[in-house]
Amino acid sequence: MVPIAASTKTSNQGSPAPLADDEVHAELVERLRSIVLAPGYTPPRLPEEALELLRLTRQPDVGFDEVLAVLERDGMLAGQVLRTAQSPVYGGNSGIKSLQQALVRLGLHTLGDIFFATAMNQRVFRVRGYESKMASLRRHSLVTAQIARIISRYTRLFEDTAFLAGLLHDVGIAALVFAVTDGPHSRNLPPFEQMWPAIVRIHAETSGVLCQAWGLTADIVTAVRQHHSLTAGTQVSEVHALAAVVAMADDLARRLDAGAGESRASESVAAMRVLGLAEHAVSKIEVEASAIVMRIV
C-alpha cells in the first residue's frame, strides 16, 4: 500500500518533523504518478467480452449474431444488461425477455455502451472499504455519460463516443484508489478524504493511461486527459471538442447533485465556447439533463 501520512522531514534541531499537508499530497502525487506511468503498470482489468463487444459494435458491417455470441459468453453480465435496458433511462416501457429484443430496441451501439458500463461497474468501480465513495463515483460517471450524449446531439460529435468519454472521464480515480490501497483486500485503509487532494490532481491523466491501455480511440484518450484543462491557458482552438463535451457534462452532473466536488463553472463556460453552443441550446440541454438525473439511481 502506498503510505499516506507517515512521511517526515528533519527539522533544524535534527529531529523528525511531520510534513505539512500540501507536502504530503505532493509526495503522494509523485508516488502515484510513478506507479501509473511505469512501463509495467497493469490497469484494473475489464472482461475481454466488454472490450471485444465495444470493438464489434463500432464496425459498420457487424451482424447481430456476432454481437450475441459475445454477450452470451458472460451470462451474469448479459442478465444485468437486460435489466438495465428495461430501465426508464433507455425508454423501457415494456419487458425485454431476450438479448435479441434488447438489440432490436436499443441498437448495436447503445447495447454495447450498456454492456461496457455494466462491466465497468462490476469490475472497476469496486474497492472494498470504500463502497459508498465508489457507488457515488459510479453514479456520477453514468450521469456524466448520459449528459455527454445529450450535449453531443447539439454538436457534430457521435453520441456513442461522447457517452464512453463521459463514462470513463473519472475512471482514473478508481485506479488510483486501487494503487493507494494495493487492491481491495488491504487492511488499515486511510480515510478517503486524506487521499482525495492527491488523487484529484492526477486522476484525469490516469484516466487517459487506462483508456490507452484498454485500446480505446485516441479521441477518448485525449478527451479524458483534457477534461479539466480547458481553462489552463490552452487556446480555445486547441481544445478537443470531445473534451469540451465531457467538461460541460461533468460540471452539469455536479450541479445537478450527481457527483462529489465543487462545480467547475469556468470550464463549463469555456466548453460552451469551444462547442459554439447558444444560450437556448444550453437551456434545452439542462432541462434534458435534469430529467436524466431523476431516472438514474
Secondary structure, 3 states (H helix, E strand, C coil): CCCCCCCEEECCCCCEEECCHHHHHHHHHHHHHHHHCCCCCCCCCCCHHHHHHHHHHCCCCCCHHHHHHHHCCCHHHHHHHHHHHCCHHHCCCCCCCCHHHHHHHHHHHHHHHHHHHHHHHHHCCCCCCCHHHHHHHHHHHHHHHHHHHHHHCCCCCCHHHHHHHHHHCCHHHHHHHHHHHCCCCCCCCCCHHHHHHHHHHHHHHHHHHHHHHCCCCHHHHHHHHHCCCCCCCCCHHHCCHHHHHHHHHHHHHHHCCCCCCCCCHHHHHHHHHHHCCCHHHHHHHHHHHHHHHHHCC
